[in-house]
Amino acid sequence: MLTTAQREQWERDGYVMLGQVADDAQLAALQERIDALMLGTAPNEQIWFQLDSESGEYGDLKFGSGRWEVPTLNYRKIEKLERDPLFLAYIQHPLFRAITRELIGENVSIYRAMFMNKPARRGTHLPYHQDAGSQWSLDRDPYVTIWTALDDATIANGCVQIIPGSHRLGLLSERGHTITPEQEARYCREEESVYLEMKAGEVVLLHNLVLHRSGINTTDQPRRAFSVVYMDAATRDISGRGIFYPVVFGKPVL
Ligand SMILES: O=C(O)CCC(=O)C(=O)O
């Protein structure tokens, strides 16, 4: 499904812009549903919510009960969206089936299906990080993220910024996620970074080891996005908590 040029870019740069995937009707439905979940007009107790920090500082984020708290559009993150039928249908889009078949294989599960929000005139700085490592408690690192802009994403509203090719550095810290200030100074030079400015409905394929970050939203409109980590359905939780990851393509691997 990826062209030869896209495949080469995936291997070299660790990201590929896939263009418009969600059509206007699907996009409008996803936008409406995510707002309804935040405002509590489409309640779903199986979904996990995190409010944005008041200060915009990553360190001030609260990892509370995960329950919906108040009707506001100021949620930062909403997870387990595969439990919402509209989002599940989008996760299972035929294009994502084809891409994950090519990059992962026949049987595919998801580690997370996550809404990431930079609410209007706010948002929290997300520092440079990689999406893998021991804190994910998996027997292998996932490497395929599919990120969809639900609004136009711009530098002004906190679009994602990446360091192309940084996936080839491997995992920079054993636990994963954020990196040291020294690593950031060494590997994350502004002039080597790319801002992923995208139109609503456009999609980018991201390698989980590509260093990426995002800023705050200085505009009056939200910057909403939907990010899904796909992985081999044979991937196992090793935390001892008995987590089973939902299979979205093919069959469970026993
Ligand atoms: O949407 C963002 O601002 C960050 C997204 C991200 O870190 C991810 O999708 O892994």
The ligand as an ORCA input file, in Angstrom:
! r2SCAN-3c Opt
* xyz 0 1
  O      -0.514     15.235     19.491
  C       0.447     15.582     20.167
  O       0.594     16.742     20.533
  C       1.477     14.589     20.590
  C       1.208     13.259     20.019
  C       2.083     12.166     20.535
  O       2.989     12.338     21.310
  C       1.777     10.836     20.014
  O       0.854     10.675     19.250
  O       2.529      9.891     20.385
*
